[in-house]
Amino acid sequence: MAHAFFLAGGRTMSRVGIVLALIGAFSCAACDSEAENAFERRMDERRARLQQRYEAREQQVAEDSEVQIGEIDQRIEQLRARREAELEEELARERVRMEDTIERRRDQRLEALSQERDQRLDQLTEDRQRGEDRIEEGLSPE
């Protein structure tokens, strides 16, 4: 009733006025309810669009991440292959250095053995010569 009193501008209303005021109030409530339902539908539609947009963005991020991971894996594989090639080259250079060192040592050892053999041969030749000289001295009539 207080609502009807205020609708009448502070004056008392007749029953018809009160009924009309109540009908108006109910129709306003119905309008409000309809407006509220429409608002809720719009909000639900907006939520659904946002959810779709979010899912699409999430999917795009996942795909981009997969692409980036693939690129990173490819780069790692390239670096690994390059490092492997560098290690093989370094190993080949080290092998050549070692072979050169071994060959140089072998040549030095062979040279030392050759000198030792020559010295022994010279020594044997001298010993033989002295032996022959002694034989000749011992056999010669003096």
Backbone as CSV, one residue per row, in Angstrom:
resi,resn,N_x,N_y,N_z,CA_x,CA_y,CA_z,C_x,C_y,C_z
1,MET,0.811,-1.188,0.000,0.000,0.000,0.000,0.855,1.253,0.000
2,ALA,1.946,1.168,0.654,2.810,2.339,0.682,3.266,2.659,-0.726
3,HIS,3.461,1.612,-1.513,3.855,1.815,-2.899,2.768,2.584,-3.648
4,ALA,1.536,2.187,-3.422,0.406,2.869,-4.078,0.316,4.311,-3.610
5,PHE,0.626,4.553,-2.360,0.573,5.914,-1.818,1.588,6.798,-2.532
6,PHE,2.785,6.268,-2.730,3.813,7.063,-3.411,3.510,7.229,-4.893
7,LEU,2.902,6.202,-5.512,2.530,6.313,-6.923,1.482,7.400,-7.140
8,ALA,0.681,7.607,-6.158,-0.388,8.605,-6.281,0.121,9.988,-5.937
9,GLY,1.379,10.083,-5.689,1.939,11.393,-5.402,1.651,11.838,-3.993
10,GLY,1.511,10.893,-3.106,1.293,11.229,-1.713,-0.186,11.326,-1.355
11,ARG,-1.107,11.144,-2.302,-2.547,11.179,-2.013,-3.066,9.772,-1.889
12,THR,-4.159,9.629,-1.279,-4.776,8.314,-1.174,-5.415,7.967,-2.496
13,MET,-5.406,6.676,-2.815,-5.907,6.241,-4.109,-7.171,5.425,-3.927
14,SER,-7.935,5.366,-4.990,-9.126,4.518,-4.969,-8.683,3.093,-5.197
15,ARG,-9.612,2.195,-5.055,-9.293,0.792,-5.255,-8.877,0.540,-6.699
16,VAL,-9.527,1.163,-7.609,-9.187,0.987,-9.017,-7.779,1.513,-9.248
17,GLY,-7.470,2.616,-8.654,-6.130,3.179,-8.784,-5.083,2.263,-8.189
18,ILE,-5.473,1.709,-7.029,-4.535,0.786,-6.368,-4.327,-0.434,-7.254
19,VAL,-5.415,-0.969,-7.807,-5.311,-2.152,-8.661,-4.466,-1.812,-9.891
20,LEU,-4.741,-0.652,-10.465,-3.959,-0.249,-11.635,-2.484,-0.052,-11.269
21,ALA,-2.256,0.517,-10.107,-0.876,0.694,-9.660,-0.197,-0.644,-9.448
22,LEU,-0.932,-1.596,-8.860,-0.367,-2.937,-8.643,-0.096,-3.629,-9.980
23,ILE,-1.032,-3.487,-10.913,-0.826,-4.080,-12.236,0.411,-3.462,-12.885
24,GLY,0.537,-2.152,-12.758,1.713,-1.478,-13.303,2.995,-1.961,-12.642
25,ALA,2.900,-2.119,-11.299,4.076,-2.592,-10.574,4.445,-4.002,-11.014
26,PHE,3.400,-4.848,-11.159,3.668,-6.220,-11.600,4.197,-6.238,-13.027
27,SER,3.634,-5.384,-13.860,4.119,-5.365,-15.239,5.551,-4.835,-15.280
28,CYS,5.876,-3.872,-14.400,7.260,-3.394,-14.314,8.175,-4.510,-13.831
29,ALA,7.675,-5.284,-12.865,8.454,-6.413,-12.363,8.666,-7.419,-13.478
30,ALA,7.611,-7.636,-14.289,7.735,-8.556,-15.419,8.730,-8.001,-16.430
31,CYS,8.653,-6.689,-16.667,9.609,-6.062,-17.591,11.022,-6.183,-17.043
32,ASP,11.140,-5.913,-15.737,12.454,-6.036,-15.109,12.972,-7.460,-15.218
33,SER,12.084,-8.428,-14.992,12.478,-9.826,-15.072,12.897,-10.168,-16.498
34,GLU,12.116,-9.668,-17.477,12.449,-9.913,-18.877,13.772,-9.242,-19.237
35,ALA,13.957,-8.030,-18.765,15.208,-7.320,-19.019,16.370,-8.047,-18.359
36,GLU,16.111,-8.529,-17.150,17.163,-9.266,-16.444,17.501,-10.549,-17.185
37,ASN,16.477,-11.242,-17.679,16.712,-12.467,-18.448,17.485,-12.164,-19.730
38,ALA,17.112,-11.077,-20.399,17.814,-10.684,-21.621,19.269,-10.347,-21.300
39,PHE,19.476,-9.639,-20.201,20.834,-9.304,-19.776,21.632,-10.578,-19.504
40,GLU,21.015,-11.517,-18.789,21.687,-12.789,-18.488,22.027,-13.542,-19.773
41,ARG,21.081,-13.540,-20.752,21.359,-14.209,-22.030,22.541,-13.558,-22.731
42,ARG,22.547,-12.214,-22.751,23.658,-11.506,-23.389,24.976,-11.828,-22.681
43,MET,24.922,-11.851,-21.364,26.137,-12.170,-20.603,26.584,-13.607,-20.878
44,ASP,25.614,-14.536,-20.946,25.963,-15.928,-21.260,26.579,-16.037,-22.650
45,GLU,25.988,-15.308,-23.620,26.538,-15.310,-24.976,27.945,-14.720,-24.979
46,ARG,28.110,-13.650,-24.238,29.431,-13.014,-24.165,30.447,-13.959,-23.523
47,ARG,30.019,-14.620,-22.432,30.900,-15.604,-21.783,31.289,-16.705,-22.762
48,ALA,30.293,-17.176,-23.533,30.561,-18.247,-24.501,31.551,-17.763,-25.564
49,ARG,31.365,-16.532,-26.082,32.293,-15.993,-27.083,33.689,-15.833,-26.484
50,LEU,33.733,-15.299,-25.259,35.034,-15.136,-24.598,35.704,-16.488,-24.380
51,GLN,34.894,-17.480,-23.980,35.433,-18.823,-23.765,35.977,-19.387,-25.076
52,GLN,35.236,-19.197,-26.178,35.707,-19.668,-27.482,36.983,-18.946,-27.884
53,ARG,37.001,-17.633,-27.681,38.181,-16.850,-28.020,39.373,-17.304,-27.173
54,TYR,39.115,-17.523,-25.875,40.177,-17.977,-24.981,40.695,-19.342,-25.435
55,GLU,39.780,-20.257,-25.748,40.197,-21.587,-26.188,40.974,-21.512,-27.502
56,ALA,40.513,-20.632,-28.420,41.230,-20.474,-29.690,42.623,-19.912,-29.437
57,ARG,42.718,-18.928,-28.562,44.018,-18.340,-28.237,44.909,-19.374,-27.548
58,GLU,44.313,-20.142,-26.641,45.070,-21.185,-25.947,45.589,-22.221,-26.949
59,GLN,44.735,-22.586,-27.912,45.141,-23.533,-28.950,46.276,-22.953,-29.788
60,GLN,46.154,-21.668,-30.133,47.191,-21.009,-30.931,48.514,-20.976,-30.175
61,VAL,48.435,-20.661,-28.882,49.648,-20.635,-28.054,50.267,-22.027,-27.999
62,ALA,49.416,-23.046,-27.843,49.930,-24.419,-27.797,50.600,-24.783,-29.122
63,GLU,49.958,-24.413,-30.243,50.549,-24.706,-31.551,51.851,-23.939,-31.738
64,ASP,51.842,-22.658,-31.352,53.070,-21.861,-31.452,54.169,-22.464,-30.594
65,SER,53.792,-22.928,-29.405,54.777,-23.546,-28.511,55.345,-24.810,-29.142
66,GLU,54.472,-25.604,-29.759,54.942,-26.820,-30.424,55.909,-26.475,-31.553
67,VAL,55.562,-25.431,-32.314,56.445,-24.996,-33.402,57.781,-24.542,-32.827
68,GLN,57.723,-23.748,-31.753,58.958,-23.263,-31.133,59.775,-24.419,-30.580
69,ILE,59.101,-25.378,-29.952,59.813,-26.542,-29.420,60.463,-27.310,-30.567
70,GLY,59.727,-27.456,-31.674,60.291,-28.128,-32.844,61.504,-27.392,-33.381
71,GLU,61.407,-26.062,-33.444,62.541,-25.261,-33.919,63.723,-25.385,-32.970
72,ILE,63.443,-25.381,-31.676,64.512,-25.523,-30.676,65.162,-26.895,-30.813
73,ASP,64.332,-27.945,-30.953,64.883,-29.292,-31.127,65.747,-29.371,-32.383
74,GLN,65.270,-28.742,-33.461,66.036,-28.738,-34.710,67.360,-28.004,-34.521
75,ARG,67.335,-26.876,-33.841,68.558,-26.099,-33.583,69.530,-26.912,-32.724
76,ILE,68.992,-27.576,-31.704,69.833,-28.420,-30.843,70.481,-29.517,-31.681
77,GLU,69.696,-30.135,-32.562,70.234,-31.202,-33.407,71.313,-30.663,-34.337
78,GLN,71.094,-29.461,-34.895,72.112,-28.846,-35.753,73.386,-28.575,-34.962
79,LEU,73.225,-28.024,-33.752,74.400,-27.744,-32.916,75.116,-29.033,-32.542
80,ARG,74.341,-30.064,-32.231,74.934,-31.356,-31.874,75.713,-31.920,-33.064
81,ALA,75.124,-31.832,-34.264,75.805,-32.343,-35.459,77.075,-31.541,-35.732
82,ARG,76.978,-30.216,-35.586,78.164,-29.377,-35.812,79.247,-29.720,-34.795
83,ARG,78.873,-29.848,-33.528,79.850,-30.172,-32.480,80.471,-31.540,-32.738
84,GLU,79.637,-32.482,-33.173,80.147,-33.810,-33.480,81.172,-33.742,-34.616
85,ALA,80.858,-32.957,-35.654,81.790,-32.792,-36.777,83.079,-32.129,-36.303
86,GLU,82.948,-31.111,-35.446,84.139,-30.442,-34.913,84.981,-31.418,-34.098
87,LEU,84.317,-32.248,-33.282,85.052,-33.233,-32.487,85.748,-34.254,-33.381
88,GLU,85.069,-34.677,-34.455,85.693,-35.619,-35.379,86.907,-34.990,-36.053
89,GLU,86.778,-33.715,-36.452,87.918,-33.016,-37.054,89.063,-32.898,-36.058
90,GLU,88.731,-32.543,-34.831,89.760,-32.410,-33.793,90.420,-33.760,-33.531
91,LEU,89.612,-34.806,-33.498,90.147,-36.151,-33.298,91.063,-36.539,-34.460
92,ALA,90.666,-36.205,-35.680,91.507,-36.510,-36.846,92.825,-35.751,-36.763
93,ARG,92.758,-34.458,-36.383,94.003,-33.682,-36.236,94.876,-34.288,-35.137
94,GLU,94.281,-34.685,-34.039,95.042,-35.289,-32.936,95.659,-36.610,-33.388
95,ARG,94.899,-37.381,-34.158,95.414,-38.655,-34.668,96.628,-38.405,-35.564
96,VAL,96.544,-37.393,-36.439,97.671,-37.054,-37.319,98.871,-36.629,-36.483
97,ARG,98.633,-35.793,-35.459,99.742,-35.370,-34.580,100.378,-36.573,-33.896
98,MET,99.541,-37.479,-33.399,100.075,-38.661,-32.719,100.858,-39.535,-33.698
99,GLU,100.318,-39.727,-34.903,101.030,-40.523,-35.903,102.361,-39.873,-36.261
100,ASP,102.359,-38.542,-36.404,103.612,-37.827,-36.689,104.607,-38.009,-35.551
101,THR,104.117,-37.897,-34.325,104.988,-38.069,-33.154,105.549,-39.484,-33.126
102,ILE,104.694,-40.466,-33.361,105.144,-41.864,-33.356,106.166,-42.084,-34.470
103,GLU,105.876,-41.548,-35.652,106.805,-41.704,-36.776,108.137,-41.021,-36.483
104,ARG,108.076,-39.820,-35.913,109.310,-39.100,-35.569,110.113,-39.898,-34.534
105,ARG,109.456,-40.421,-33.518,110.159,-41.220,-32.497,110.742,-42.487,-33.113
106,ARG,109.958,-43.118,-33.994,110.450,-44.332,-34.649,111.683,-44.009,-35.490
107,ASP,111.606,-42.903,-36.244,112.758,-42.492,-37.058,113.970,-42.202,-36.178
108,GLN,113.730,-41.521,-35.046,114.836,-41.231,-34.121,115.413,-42.529,-33.573
109,ARG,114.543,-43.451,-33.212,115.003,-44.737,-32.667,115.767,-45.516,-33.735
110,LEU,115.223,-45.518,-34.958,115.923,-46.207,-36.047,117.282,-45.569,-36.309
111,GLU,117.333,-44.247,-36.270,118.599,-43.533,-36.462,119.578,-43.905,-35.352
112,ALA,119.071,-43.947,-34.110,119.940,-44.304,-32.979,120.433,-45.743,-33.131
113,LEU,119.533,-46.655,-33.542,119.932,-48.047,-33.743,120.933,-48.163,-34.894
114,SER,120.720,-47.377,-35.935,121.646,-47.391,-37.071,123.021,-46.899,-36.643
115,GLN,123.059,-45.832,-35.866,124.341,-45.315,-35.374,125.008,-46.342,-34.469
116,GLU,124.195,-46.969,-33.611,124.751,-47.986,-32.709,125.304,-49.160,-33.518
117,ARG,124.569,-49.579,-34.549,125.033,-50.669,-35.409,126.330,-50.282,-36.119
118,ASP,126.333,-49.039,-36.648,127.550,-48.575,-37.331,128.738,-48.552,-36.364
119,GLN,128.507,-48.100,-35.136,129.590,-48.071,-34.141,130.066,-49.485,-33.845
120,ARG,129.131,-50.420,-33.706,129.519,-51.802,-33.424,130.275,-52.398,-34.614
121,LEU,129.750,-52.083,-35.806,130.463,-52.581,-36.992,131.870,-51.996,-37.061
122,ASP,131.966,-50.687,-36.788,133.292,-50.058,-36.771,134.170,-50.718,-35.713
123,GLN,133.580,-50.946,-34.542,134.327,-51.585,-33.457,134.762,-52.989,-33.876
124,LEU,133.808,-53.743,-34.475,134.151,-55.094,-34.927,135.224,-55.050,-36.016
125,THR,135.094,-54.080,-36.909,136.093,-53.941,-37.972,137.449,-53.627,-37.361
126,GLU,137.487,-52.722,-36.402,138.748,-52.395,-35.731,139.292,-53.612,-35.003
127,ASP,138.389,-54.329,-34.279,138.826,-55.535,-33.564,139.375,-56.568,-34.551
128,ARG,138.705,-56.726,-35.642,139.148,-57.682,-36.650,140.509,-57.263,-37.223
129,GLN,140.596,-55.965,-37.500,141.860,-55.456,-38.041,142.982,-55.678,-37.033
130,ARG,142.729,-55.392,-35.767,143.762,-55.620,-34.745,144.102,-57.104,-34.639
131,GLY,143.017,-57.912,-34.728,143.268,-59.362,-34.685,144.112,-59.811,-35.864
132,GLU,143.788,-59.290,-37.029,144.570,-59.641,-38.214,145.992,-59.112,-38.074
133,ASP,146.076,-57.873,-37.540,147.409,-57.302,-37.346,148.205,-58.162,-36.367
134,ARG,147.619,-58.638,-35.330,148.319,-59.476,-34.360,148.743,-60.798,-34.997
135,ILE,147.794,-61.322,-35.789,148.127,-62.589,-36.450,149.327,-62.379,-37.363
136,GLU,149.292,-61.294,-38.122,150.397,-61.011,-39.033,151.674,-60.761,-38.249
137,GLU,151.566,-60.069,-37.143,152.749,-59.803,-36.329,153.272,-61.104,-35.722
138,GLY,152.320,-61.926,-35.316,152.728,-63.191,-34.717,153.270,-64.149,-35.755
139,LEU,152.843,-64.058,-36.951,153.275,-64.949,-38.004,154.478,-64.395,-38.759
140,SER,154.689,-63.144,-38.628,155.789,-62.569,-39.392,157.119,-62.909,-38.699
141,PRO,158.168,-63.186,-39.507,159.447,-63.553,-38.902,160.181,-62.327,-38.413
142,GLU,160.255,-62.174,-37.287,161.011,-61.063,-36.715,162.184,-61.560,-35.992
